[in-house]
Amino acid sequence: MTLKLLRIQFSLSLSRGVGPAWQAVAVTGPLVLLDAASLYFRAYFALPDSIKAPDGTSVNAVRGFTDMVAKLITDRRPGRLVACLDADWRPDFRVAAIPSYKAHRLADEEANAEEVPDTLTPQVPVILELLAAFGIATAEAEGYEADDVIGTLAAREDTDPVVVVTGDRDLFQLVREEPTPGRVLYAGRGLSKAEVYGPTELAERYGLPRERAGAAYAEMAVLRGDPSDGLPGVAGIGEKTAARLITEFGSLASLLAAADDETDRRLRPAVRAKLLAAKDYLAAAPGVVNVVTDSPVHLDRPDTLPHEPKDPEHVAELRARWGLGGPVDRLLTALRGRPWSPE
């Protein structure tokens, strides 16, 4: 047991007249980092927007997200938790590198603006207000995405295990073993079907080297591309070929060096031609795909989870106003059910 994972719990046994009793307990609860938008987006589509507050406002995303947080606290028993937010969902530095980055989403928003009533956007402030009333930390970084906030907080953490909760495979690149274990709880099919990914699971699923599974995943993603983010990838190279190339050559840099070296016979001519044709893309894409680990993160409060709401009266008011009885009560139960440890 390391000193970093040892916290001291105190209990008074005055009834026996023996004074304080000191109990040393190893607290292994992780730092949980939530990809908040990814989760409330999935909550919104998992529950019908006919779920409404007393005033008729849809609250399906609020209810679903609150229940997700309660379940995560109950199941993972974290000592610390941060809901990470997008200050900019399409940062300038990524658009400058690859102008097509998420460009189609702008077009989709304009096309659907008059066709689909937006009942999700008004729910986001309610989610943030509820988190603040409970005293649960949120974090963002000006000019960066939530992925970068998560990457930065994970990179800073050298005390507790890290669990990233997301529905976005981009964050697989954050799995690690050192300095503390880093895992991704992938909720792409919903939290009830979430899968835990570490280096071993990532290596097994994609055929990547376990010792650098996170970095290798990001390099594979560069080659493969991601149409949902407007990243074209290398034409003619799919996921399996991308994983095989990264594993065979050890890294993207080594692969590209081999492509430039006509005497390197490990590459088939057709593959070399594809890589050389995509040279400009391959120079820019890592700066888009790689999560930033030194973004200027601002937390609105300390990340320690409370055992009681910071503002119980406000929680009660939000509970009544938005008709959140069940989810709020479940979150209260989850917070109160965690082991106590001193600040």
VOBA-1610 file (N, C-alpha, C; in pm, whole numbers, padded with zeros to 5 digits, always signed):
BEGIN
Met+00085-00119+00000Met+00000+00000+00000Met+00089+00125+00000Thr+00072+00213-00098Thr+00153+00333-00103Thr+00093+00441-00014Leu+00180+00534+00026Leu+00132+00643+00111Leu+00031+00729+00038Lys+00046+00739-00095Lys-00046+00821-00172Lys-00187+00765-00171Leu-00200+00634-00153Leu-00333+00573-00153Leu-00385+00550-00012Leu-00309+00599+00087Leu-00352+00580+00226Leu-00414+00708+00279Arg-00537+00697+00323Arg-00602+00810+00390Arg-00648+00762+00526Ile-00651+00851+00618Ile-00684+00813+00755Ile-00826+00853+00787Gln-00901+00756+00836Gln-01036+00783+00885Gln-01034+00783+01037Phe-01107+00879+01092Phe-01111+00893+01237Phe-01249+00857+01289Ser-01255+00782+01398Ser-01384+00757+01463Ser-01366+00769+01614Leu-01463+00833+01679Leu-01457+00851+01823Leu-01532+00739+01893Ser-01467+00679+01994Ser-01529+00570+02070Ser-01544+00612+02215Leu-01603+00731+02234Leu-01610+00786+02369Leu-01701+00705+02460Ser-01793+00629+02399Ser-01886+00553+02483Ser-01813+00449+02568Arg-01695+00405+02523Arg-01618+00307+02599Arg-01519+00375+02694Gly-01514+00507+02682Gly-01424+00580+02770Gly-01278+00563+02736Val-01248+00527+02612Val-01107+00503+02577Val-01052+00613+02488Gly-01133+00719+02465Gly-01084+00828+02382Gly-01091+00793+02235Pro-01017+00868+02152Pro-01026+00850+02008Pro-00971+00715+01964Ala-01036+00656+01867Ala-00983+00537+01801Ala-00945+00576+01660Trp-00827+00537+01615Trp-00774+00577+01485Trp-00773+00455+01394Gln-00836+00467+01280Gln-00845+00354+01190Gln-00786+00393+01055Ala-00685+00319+01010Ala-00624+00344+00880Ala-00696+00261+00775Val-00743+00329+00671Val-00818+00260+00567Val-00761+00299+00431Ala-00733+00202+00345Ala-00688+00231+00210Ala-00808+00269+00124Val-00805+00390+00070Val-00913+00436-00016Val-00868+00421-00160Thr-00931+00336-00235Thr-00887+00308-00371Thr-00982+00366-00475Gly-01076+00448-00429Gly-01170+00508-00523Gly-01099+00596-00624Pro-01144+00591-00748Pro-01076+00666-00853Pro-01118+00812-00862Leu-01042+00887-00939Leu-01086+01016-00989Leu-01169+00988-01114Val-01296+01023-01112Val-01384+01000-01226Val-01400+01130-01305Leu-01372+01123-01434Leu-01381+01238-01523Leu-01493+01212-01624Leu-01596+01293-01621Leu-01712+01275-01707Leu-01700+01360-01833Asp-01720+01298-01946Asp-01738+01370-02072Asp-01885+01413-02074Ala-01911+01527-02012Ala-02049+01563-01977Ala-02141+01569-02098Ala-02099+01638-02204Ala-02186+01652-02321Ala-02217+01517-02384Ser-02116+01431-02390Ser-02137+01297-02445Ser-02244+01222-02366Leu-02243+01238-02235Leu-02338+01165-02150Leu-02478+01226-02155Tyr-02488+01359-02146Tyr-02625+01414-02148Tyr-02686+01404-02288Phe-02603+01401-02392Phe-02654+01378-02527Phe-02715+01238-02537Arg-02646+01139-02481Arg-02698+01003-02483Arg-02821+00988-02394Ala-02821+01058-02282Ala-02939+01056-02195Ala-03060+01113-02267Tyr-03038+01219-02342Tyr-03147+01284-02415Tyr-03212+01189-02515Phe-03129+01113-02587Phe-03184+01024-02689Phe-03228+00889-02633Ala-03187+00860-02510Ala-03230+00733-02449Ala-03368+00744-02386Leu-03409+00865-02351Leu-03538+00887-02285Leu-03625+00977-02371Pro-03754+00955-02374Pro-03842+01038-02457Pro-03852+01181-02405Asp-03859+01277-02499Asp-03870+01416-02453Asp-04011+01450-02407Ser-04095+01347-02398Ser-04227+01366-02335Ser-04215+01369-02182Ile-04096+01336-02130Ile-04071+01350-01986Ile-04053+01498-01957Lys-04147+01554-01884Lys-04150+01700-01869Lys-04158+01743-01723Ala-04115+01866-01702Ala-04129+01932-01572Ala-04274+01978-01556Pro-04311+02021-01435Pro-04448+02069-01415Pro-04489+02181-01509Asp-04393+02262-01557Asp-04428+02371-01648Asp-04431+02328-01794Gly-04409+02198-01821Gly-04415+02148-01958Gly-04282+02142-02030Thr-04174+02186-01965Thr-04041+02181-02025Thr-03987+02039-02023Ser-03929+01996-02135Ser-03869+01862-02139Ser-03749+01856-02045Val-03741+01747-01967Val-03630+01729-01874Val-03572+01588-01885Asn-03589+01525-02002Asn-03539+01389-02017Asn-03387+01381-02003Ala-03314+01479-02059Ala-03169+01478-02048Ala-03125+01503-01904Val-03193+01594-01836Val-03159+01623-01696Val-03178+01499-01610Arg-03291+01434-01625Arg-03319+01314-01545Arg-03220+01202-01578Gly-03198+01179-01707Gly-03108+01072-01746Gly-02965+01096-01702Phe-02917+01220-01718Phe-02781+01252-01677Phe-02765+01239-01526Thr-02861+01289-01450Thr-02854+01281-01304Thr-02850+01136-01258Asp-02930+01052-01320Asp-02928+00910-01286Asp-02795+00845-01324Met-02736+00888-01435Met-02604+00837-01473Met-02501+00868-01366Val-02500+00993-01319Val-02403+01033-01217Val-02426+00952-01089Ala-02551+00933-01051Ala-02581+00854-00931Ala-02531+00711-00945Lys-02553+00652-01061Lys-02509+00514-01083Lys-02357+00503-01082Leu-02290+00599-01144Leu-02144+00597-01146Leu-02087+00608-01005Ile-02145+00695-00924Ile-02098+00710-00787Ile-02123+00583-00708Thr-02238+00522-00727Thr-02271+00398-00656Thr-02179+00284-00698Asp-02157+00271-00828Asp-02079+00158-00880Asp-01929+00176-00864Arg-01880+00299-00888Arg-01735+00323-00890Arg-01681+00375-00758Arg-01766+00430-00674Arg-01731+00481-00542Arg-01609+00574-00547Pro-01616+00677-00630Pro-01503+00770-00639Pro-01496+00863-00519Gly-01376+00909-00489Gly-01361+01015-00391Gly-01370+01152-00456Arg-01343+01155-00587Arg-01340+01281-00661Arg-01408+01260-00796Leu-01474+01364-00843Leu-01545+01355-00971Leu-01553+01493-01033Val-01531+01500-01164Val-01540+01627-01236Val-01622+01606-01363Ala-01721+01691-01384Ala-01795+01694-01510Ala-01723+01791-01603Cys-01666+01739-01711Cys-01581+01819-01800Cys-01663+01870-01918Leu-01645+01998-01951Leu-01732+02067-02045Leu-01655+02117-02166Asp-01727+02137-02276Asp-01672+02201-02396Asp-01683+02352-02382Ala-01569+02421-02374Ala-01572+02566-02386Ala-01581+02604-02534Asp-01528+02518-02620Asp-01533+02537-02764Asp-01536+02398-02828Trp-01648+02361-02887Trp-01660+02225-02942Trp-01586+02209-03076Arg-01544+02322-03136Arg-01470+02319-03264Arg-01357+02421-03256Pro-01252+02389-03180Pro-01147+02488-03153Pro-01074+02535-03278Asp-01033+02661-03275Asp-00965+02721-03389Asp-00839+02644-03429Phe-00763+02596-03330Phe-00637+02532-03365Phe-00659+02401-03441Arg-00769+02334-03414Arg-00799+02211-03488Arg-00854+02244-03628Val-00936+02347-03638Val-00989+02387-03768Val-00877+02439-03857Ala-00781+02512-03798Ala-00668+02563-03877Ala-00585+02448-03934Ala-00573+02341-03857Ala-00495+02226-03903Ala-00569+02148-04011Ile-00699+02123-03989Ile-00782+02050-04085Ile-00917+02121-04093Pro-00937+02205-04195Pro-01059+02286-04204Pro-01189+02205-04204Ser-01183+02079-04246Ser-01305+01997-04249Ser-01346+01947-04111Tyr-01266+01976-04009Tyr-01294+01924-03875Tyr-01432+01970-03828Lys-01522+01875-03811Lys-01660+01898-03764Lys-01737+01999-03849Ala-01690+02027-03971Ala-01757+02127-04054Ala-01898+02082-04092His-01915+01952-04112His-02047+01901-04151His-02151+01921-04042Arg-02104+01930-03916Arg-02200+01951-03807Arg-02261+02090-03813Leu-02181+02188-03858Leu-02235+02322-03876Leu-02344+02321-03982Ala-02318+02251-04093Ala-02417+02243-04200Ala-02542+02171-04153Asp-02523+02063-04074Asp-02638+01988-04023Asp-02723+02075-03932Glu-02656+02156-03847Glu-02731+02242-03755Glu-02817+02342-03833Glu-02758+02400-03939Glu-02832+02498-04018Glu-02949+02432-04091Ala-02927+02311-04144Ala-03031+02242-04220Ala-03148+02201-04131Asn-03116+02165-04006Asn-03220+02112-03917Asn-03279+02217-03823Ala-03227+02339-03831Ala-03267+02441-03734Ala-03417+02462-03728Glu-03484+02460-03845Glu-03627+02486-03847Glu-03709+02358-03846Glu-03645+02243-03868Glu-03718+02118-03878Glu-03735+02048-03743Val-03633+02057-03658Val-03633+01982-03533Val-03631+02079-03414Pro-03734+02081-03333Pro-03732+02166-03213Pro-03618+02124-03121Asp-03539+02220-03077Asp-03425+02187-02991Asp-03470+02188-02846Thr-03495+02069-02793Thr-03536+02059-02653Thr-03421+02015-02563Leu-03302+01994-02622Leu-03187+01957-02540Leu-03116+02080-02485Thr-03089+02179-02571Thr-03010+02295-02530Thr-03063+02362-02403Pro-03195+02383-02387Pro-03244+02447-02264Pro-03221+02364-02139Gln-03193+02235-02155Gln-03174+02149-02038Gln-03031+02157-01983Val-02937+02202-02066Val-02797+02204-02021Val-02777+02297-01902Pro-02830+02421-01903Pro-02814+02505-01784Pro-02875+02444-01659Val-02983+02368-01674Val-03044+02303-01558Val-02948+02198-01501Ile-02885+02121-01589Ile-02786+02022-01545Ile-02673+02090-01469Leu-02622+02199-01523Leu-02510+02269-01459Leu-02552+02331-01326Glu-02674+02383-01320Glu-02724+02442-01196Glu-02740+02334-01088Leu-02785+02217-01130Leu-02803+02107-01035Leu-02668+02059-00982Leu-02569+02046-01071Leu-02436+02005-01027Leu-02379+02105-00927Ala-02396+02234-00955Ala-02345+02338-00865Ala-02415+02332-00730Ala-02545+02310-00729Ala-02619+02302-00603Ala-02573+02184-00519Phe-02541+02073-00585Phe-02489+01957-00513Phe-02345+01978-00468Gly-02272+02067-00533Gly-02131+02085-00502Gly-02041+01991-00579Ile-02087+01946-00696Ile-02008+01858-00782Ile-01933+01945-00883Ala-01803+01923-00894Ala-01717+02010-00973Ala-01744+01998-01123Thr-01732+02112-01191Thr-01726+02115-01337Thr-01595+02182-01377Ala-01551+02153-01499Ala-01425+02210-01546Ala-01433+02236-01696Glu-01366+02341-01739Glu-01353+02370-01881Glu-01223+02447-01903Ala-01186+02462-02030Ala-01066+02536-02066Ala-01098+02621-02188Glu-01078+02751-02177Glu-01115+02842-02285Glu-01042+02804-02414Gly-01120+02787-02521Gly-01063+02753-02650Gly-01037+02606-02671Tyr-01087+02521-02581Tyr-01060+02377-02590Tyr-01188+02297-02570Glu-01181+02171-02615Glu-01292+02078-02599Glu-01285+02007-02465Ala-01395+01943-02430Ala-01398+01863-02307Ala-01292+01753-02310Asp-01266+01696-02428Asp-01161+01594-02440Asp-01028+01645-02387Asp-00997+01772-02416Asp-00871+01830-02373Asp-00869+01856-02223Val-00984+01893-02169Val-00996+01909-02024Val-00971+01775-01955Ile-01034+01671-02007Ile-01016+01537-01951Ile-00871+01493-01964Gly-00813+01514-02081Gly-00673+01476-02101Gly-00579+01547-02007Thr-00606+01675-01981Thr-00520+01753-01892Thr-00534+01706-01747Leu-00657+01688-01701Leu-00678+01643-01563Leu-00622+01502-01542Ala-00636+01416-01642Ala-00581+01281-01632Ala-00428+01286-01626Ala-00368+01371-01708Ala-00222+01381-01710Ala-00166+01434-01579Arg-00243+01521-01513Arg-00197+01578-01386Arg-00205+01477-01270Glu-00289+01376-01284Glu-00320+01288-01171Glu-00211+01184-01149Asp-00149+01189-01031Asp-00046+01091-00998Asp-00071+01026-00862Thr-00194+01038-00812Thr-00229+00982-00682Thr-00332+00870-00693Asp-00443+00897-00756Asp-00553+00801-00764Asp-00568+00744-00905Pro-00627+00626-00916Pro-00663+00577-01049Pro-00759+00674-01116Val-00758+00675-01248Val-00844+00764-01327Val-00942+00680-01408Val-01070+00717-01402Val-01172+00655-01487Val-01238+00765-01569Val-01224+00756-01700Val-01286+00849-01793Val-01417+00787-01841Val-01527+00860-01828Val-01658+00808-01868Val-01703+00886-01991Thr-01721+00815-02102Thr-01750+00882-02229Thr-01820+00787-02324Gly-01883+00844-02424Gly-01936+00767-02535Gly-01855+00788-02660Asp-01735+00847-02644Asp-01649+00885-02756Asp-01522+00801-02754Arg-01498+00727-02861Arg-01380+00641-02867Arg-01249+00720-02875Asp-01257+00849-02910Asp-01135+00929-02918Asp-01055+00924-02788Leu-01125+00909-02677Leu-01058+00913-02546Leu-00993+00780-02508Phe-01003+00679-02594Phe-00929+00554-02570Phe-00779+00581-02559Gln-00734+00689-02621Gln-00591+00720-02618Gln-00540+00751-02477Leu-00630+00768-02380Leu-00589+00803-02244Leu-00566+00683-02153Val-00587+00561-02203Val-00564+00445-02117Val-00415+00436-02084Arg-00385+00388-01963Arg-00245+00382-01918Arg-00235+00292-01797Glu-00112+00263-01758Glu-00083+00193-01633Glu-00008+00281-01534Glu+00069+00377-01582Glu+00149+00465-01498Glu+00122+00611-01532Pro+00136+00702-01433Pro+00177+00680-01294Pro+00068+00618-01208Thr-00056+00627-01252Thr-00167+00555-01188Thr-00249+00493-01300Pro-00322+00386-01273Pro-00401+00324-01379Pro-00503+00422-01438Gly-00514+00421-01569Gly-00613+00502-01638Gly-00702+00413-01723Arg-00831+00421-01702Arg-00926+00338-01774Arg-01034+00425-01837Val-01091+00376-01946Val-01204+00443-02010Val-01327+00355-01994Leu-01431+00410-01934Leu-01560+00343-01926Leu-01640+00392-02046Tyr-01646+00307-02148Tyr-01704+00347-02277Tyr-01854+00321-02276Ala-01931+00428-02286Ala-02077+00419-02277Ala-02143+00449-02411Gly-02080+00406-02518Gly-02134+00433-02651Gly-02272+00374-02673Arg-02303+00265-02604Arg-02437+00202-02615Arg-02520+00226-02489Gly-02480+00327-02412Gly-02550+00356-02288Gly-02473+00305-02168Leu-02499+00366-02053Leu-02422+00333-01933Leu-02449+00191-01886Ser-02569+00141-01908Ser-02600+00005-01863Ser-02521-00101-01940Lys-02472-00065-02059Lys-02393-00158-02140Lys-02248-00111-02154Ala-02205-00026-02063Ala-02071+00031-02072Ala-01963-00076-02056Glu-01851-00055-02126Glu-01738-00146-02123Glu-01615-00072-02071Val-01536-00141-01989Val-01413-00082-01936Val-01297-00118-02027Tyr-01222-00015-02067Tyr-01105-00035-02150Tyr-00979+00013-02078Gly-00882-00076-02071Gly-00748-00043-02030Gly-00654-00085-02141Pro-00523-00082-02119Pro-00429-00123-02223Pro-00454-00264-02276Thr-00486-00357-02187Thr-00507-00496-02230Thr-00629-00507-02320Glu-00741-00447-02279Glu-00864-00455-02358Glu-00849-00385-02493Leu-00778-00272-02492Leu-00758-00199-02617Leu-00670-00279-02713Ala-00565-00339-02658Ala-00476-00421-02741Ala-00551-00540-02800Glu-00635-00603-02719Glu-00708-00721-02766Glu-00813-00685-02871Arg-00881-00573-02853Arg-00987-00537-02947Arg-00932-00493-03082Tyr-00822-00416-03080Tyr-00775-00357-03205Tyr-00644-00417-03257Gly-00585-00509-03182Gly-00459-00566-03226Gly-00343-00470-03215Leu-00344-00387-03113Leu-00240-00286-03091Leu-00142-00334-02986Pro-00021-00278-02983Pro+00076-00316-02880Pro+00030-00270-02742Arg+00025-00360-02646Arg-00027-00328-02514Arg+00056-00221-02445Glu+00188-00225-02462Glu+00276-00135-02387Glu+00256+00012-02424Arg+00197+00040-02537Arg+00167+00179-02576Arg+00029+00185-02642Ala-00065+00115-02580Ala-00197+00099-02642Ala-00267+00232-02665Gly-00260+00323-02568Gly-00328+00452-02582Gly-00272+00534-02697Ala-00140+00550-02699Ala-00077+00626-02807Ala-00098+00559-02941Ala-00090+00426-02943Ala-00110+00351-03067Ala-00252+00368-03119Tyr-00349+00374-03028Tyr-00487+00395-03072Tyr-00500+00530-03143Ala-00441+00636-03087Ala-00449+00767-03150Ala-00384+00765-03288Glu-00272+00696-03301Glu-00204+00687-03431Glu-00287+00607-03531Met-00348+00500-03485Met-00438+00424-03571Met-00555+00511-03617Ala-00607+00593-03526Ala-00720+00681-03559Ala-00681+00784-03664Val-00557+00831-03660Val-00509+00924-03763Val-00516+00858-03900Leu-00465+00736-03910Leu-00465+00665-04039Leu-00608+00632-04084Arg-00689+00584-03992Arg-00825+00540-04023Arg-00916+00656-04057Gly-00897+00769-03987Gly-00986+00882-04001Gly-01114+00862-03921Asp-01198+00965-03923Asp-01325+00960-03850Asp-01425+01050-03920Pro-01512+00993-04004Pro-01609+01075-04077Pro-01698+01159-03985Ser-01726+01109-03865Ser-01814+01184-03774Ser-01749+01313-03727Asp-01615+01321-03736Asp-01543+01443-03700Asp-01487+01515-03822Gly-01519+01468-03942Gly-01469+01532-04062Gly-01322+01504-04090Leu-01270+01393-04039Leu-01130+01355-04062Leu-01127+01246-04170Pro-01066+01275-04285Pro-01074+01180-04397Pro-00992+01054-04380Gly-00884+01059-04302Gly-00796+00944-04293Gly-00717+00927-04421Val-00645+00817-04432Val-00568+00786-04552Val-00656+00700-04643Ala-00681+00747-04762Ala-00767+00674-04855Ala-00716+00533-04877Gly-00805+00436-04862Gly-00768+00297-04887Gly-00710+00224-04769Ile-00699+00292-04654Ile-00648+00227-04532Ile-00759+00229-04427Gly-00811+00111-04397Gly-00916+00099-04297Gly-00860+00070-04160Glu-00949+00042-04067Glu-00908+00025-03928Glu-00812-00092-03908Lys-00842-00206-03966Lys-00757-00324-03946Lys-00619-00303-04005Thr-00613-00246-04125Thr-00482-00219-04186Thr-00406-00115-04105Ala-00475-00013-04058Ala-00410+00091-03978Ala-00350+00032-03851Ala-00426-00053-03782Ala-00376-00115-03659Ala-00256-00204-03689Arg-00263-00280-03798Arg-00152-00369-03833Arg-00025-00289-03863Leu-00039-00179-03935Leu+00078-00099-03970Leu+00141-00036-03846Ile+00059+00018-03758Ile+00113+00078-03635Ile+00183-00027-03551Thr+00126-00145-03541Thr+00187-00253-03462Thr+00316-00301-03527Glu+00314-00318-03657Glu+00432-00370-03728Glu+00549-00273-03723Phe+00521-00143-03739Phe+00630-00045-03745Phe+00657+00020-03610Gly+00572-00003-03511Gly+00599+00045-03376Gly+00542+00181-03343Ser+00528+00267-03443Ser+00472+00400-03421Ser+00439+00462-03556Leu+00358+00567-03554Leu+00326+00638-03677Leu+00451+00703-03735Ala+00536+00759-03650Ala+00658+00822-03699Ala+00747+00723-03773Ser+00761+00603-03719Ser+00843+00501-03784Ser+00780+00456-03916Leu+00648+00448-03918Leu+00578+00410-04041Leu+00600+00513-04150Leu+00589+00641-04116Leu+00607+00746-04215Leu+00752+00755-04261Ala+00846+00727-04170Ala+00986+00723-04211Ala+01010+00611-04311Ala+00946+00497-04289Ala+00958+00385-04383Ala+00896+00420-04518Ala+00787+00495-04515Ala+00723+00535-04641Ala+00814+00626-04723Asp+00890+00710-04654Asp+00983+00801-04723Asp+01108+00730-04773Asp+01138+00615-04717Asp+01260+00541-04750Asp+01228+00433-04853Glu+01258+00458-04978Glu+01224+00363-05083Glu+01300+00232-05072Thr+01405+00231-04992Thr+01480+00106-04974Thr+01419+00016-04867Asp+01321+00069-04792Asp+01255-00011-04689Asp+01152-00101-04756Arg+01182-00230-04762Arg+01098-00325-04834Arg+00982-00380-04751Arg+00968-00333-04628Arg+00858-00383-04546Arg+00722-00333-04594Leu+00722-00219-04660Leu+00597-00162-04710Leu+00571-00204-04854Arg+00451-00251-04879Arg+00412-00280-05016Arg+00400-00148-05094Pro+00434-00149-05220Pro+00429-00025-05300Pro+00294+00046-05294Ala+00186-00031-05295Ala+00053+00031-05293Ala+00028+00106-05163Val+00073+00048-05051Val+00056+00114-04921Val+00143+00238-04913Arg+00268+00225-04963Arg+00357+00343-04962Arg+00295+00457-05043Ala+00238+00425-05156Ala+00178+00528-05240Ala+00062+00597-05169Lys-00018+00522-05097Lys-00131+00580-05023Lys-00082+00674-04914Leu+00022+00632-04843Leu+00075+00716-04735Leu+00137+00843-04790Leu+00212+00832-04899Leu+00276+00951-04956Leu+00172+01047-05015Ala+00064+00993-05069Ala-00041+01079-05124Ala-00111+01158-05014Ala-00109+01104-04893Ala-00176+01170-04780Ala-00077+01243-04689Lys+00038+01278-04742Lys+00145+01333-04658Lys+00102+01461-04585Asp+00034+01551-04654Asp-00008+01676-04590Asp-00107+01648-04477Tyr-00203+01560-04505Tyr-00300+01523-04401Tyr-00229+01461-04281Leu-00135+01371-04306Leu-00067+01301-04197Leu+00020+01394-04114Ala+00064+01504-04173Ala+00141+01602-04097Ala+00051+01683-04004Ala-00073+01705-04045Ala-00164+01789-03967Ala-00250+01712-03869Ala-00287+01589-03904Ala-00389+01516-03828Ala-00353+01486-03683Pro-00227+01451-03651Pro-00199+01424-03509Pro-00233+01541-03417Gly-00215+01663-03464Gly-00249+01779-03382Gly-00397+01796-03360Val-00477+01730-03442Val-00623+01733-03428Val-00671+01616-03344Val-00617+01497-03373Val-00661+01375-03306Val-00611+01367-03162Asn-00487+01406-03139Asn-00429+01393-03006Asn-00496+01488-02907Val-00534+01433-02794Val-00593+01513-02686Val-00485+01601-02624Val-00518+01727-02599Val-00424+01819-02534Val-00414+01783-02386Thr-00293+01778-02335Thr-00273+01741-02194Thr-00220+01856-02109Asp-00218+01976-02166Asp-00173+02092-02088Asp-00262+02213-02113Ser-00391+02189-02130Ser-00484+02299-02152Ser-00506+02378-02023Pro-00546+02506-02033Pro-00563+02591-01914Pro-00696+02563-01843Val-00701+02451-01774Val-00826+02405-01713Val-00865+02492-01594His-00993+02527-01589His-01048+02597-01472His-01156+02510-01409Leu-01138+02475-01283Leu-01241+02404-01206Leu-01321+02506-01127Asp-01453+02487-01125Asp-01536+02584-01053Asp-01534+02563-00902Arg-01480+02449-00857Arg-01472+02417-00715Arg-01378+02297-00700Pro-01334+02263-00578Pro-01252+02142-00560Pro-01326+02018-00609Asp-01248+01919-00654Asp-01310+01802-00718Asp-01355+01694-00619Thr-01335+01714-00489Thr-01379+01616-00390Thr-01532+01607-00389Leu-01584+01485-00398Leu-01729+01468-00395Leu-01783+01496-00256Pro-01891+01572-00246Pro-01952+01596-00114Pro-02034+01475-00070His-02056+01465+00061His-02149+01364+00113His-02289+01422+00129Glu-02298+01553+00134Glu-02426+01622+00141Glu-02422+01737+00041Pro-02536+01781-00010Pro-02538+01890-00106Pro-02476+02017-00048Lys-02406+02091-00132Lys-02350+02219-00091Lys-02462+02317-00055Asp-02569+02314-00132Asp-02682+02405-00110Asp-02811+02323-00111Pro-02844+02259+00002Pro-02961+02170+00004Pro-03093+02240-00029Glu-03106+02366+00009Glu-03230+02438-00023Glu-03245+02456-00173His-03134+02486-00240His-03139+02503-00385His-03168+02369-00454Val-03107+02262-00402Val-03136+02129-00456Val-03285+02098-00445Ala-03343+02127-00327Ala-03485+02102-00306Ala-03571+02186-00401Glu-03528+02310-00423Glu-03604+02398-00513Glu-03599+02347-00657Leu-03480+02303-00702Leu-03466+02249-00837Leu-03544+02118-00851Arg-03541+02038-00748Arg-03615+01911-00747Arg-03763+01935-00772Ala-03818+02034-00704Ala-03961+02063-00718Ala-03991+02132-00851Arg-03909+02230-00888Arg-03938+02309-01008Arg-03936+02224-01135Trp-03839+02131-01141Trp-03822+02053-01263Trp-03877+01911-01253Gly-03940+01878-01142Gly-03998+01745-01128Gly-03893+01635-01129Leu-03787+01654-01050Leu-03671+01564-01051Leu-03664+01477-00926Gly-03778+01446-00867Gly-03778+01374-00740Gly-03694+01249-00739Gly-03721+01155-00829Gly-03648+01028-00830Gly-03499+01044-00853Pro-03457+01111-00962Pro-03314+01126-00988Pro-03239+01199-00877Val-03297+01307-00824Val-03230+01380-00716Val-03216+01292-00592Asp-03320+01219-00558Asp-03315+01132-00441Asp-03210+01022-00459Arg-03200+00969-00581Arg-03100+00864-00606Arg-02959+00920-00599Leu-02939+01044-00644Leu-02806+01104-00633Leu-02771+01133-00488Leu-02868+01180-00410Leu-02845+01199-00266Leu-02805+01068-00199Thr-02876+00961-00230Thr-02846+00830-00172Thr-02706+00784-00211Ala-02670+00806-00338Ala-02538+00764-00385Ala-02427+00839-00312Leu-02444+00971-00295Leu-02342+01050-00227Leu-02329+01010-00080Arg-02441+00988-00015Arg-02439+00956+00128Arg-02389+00814+00153Gly-02392+00730+00053Gly-02352+00591+00070Gly-02204+00564+00054Arg-02126+00668+00019Arg-01982+00648+00000Arg-01909+00645+00133Pro-01791+00578+00139Pro-01709+00581+00261Pro-01667+00723+00293Trp-01664+00756+00421Trp-01623+00890+00464Trp-01472+00896+00476Ser-01415+01007+00431Ser-01273+01031+00455Ser-01253+01180+00478Pro-01158+01219+00562Pro-01139+01360+00595Pro-01078+01435+00479Glu-01103+01565+00475Glu-01041+01648+00372Glu-00893+01663+00402
//
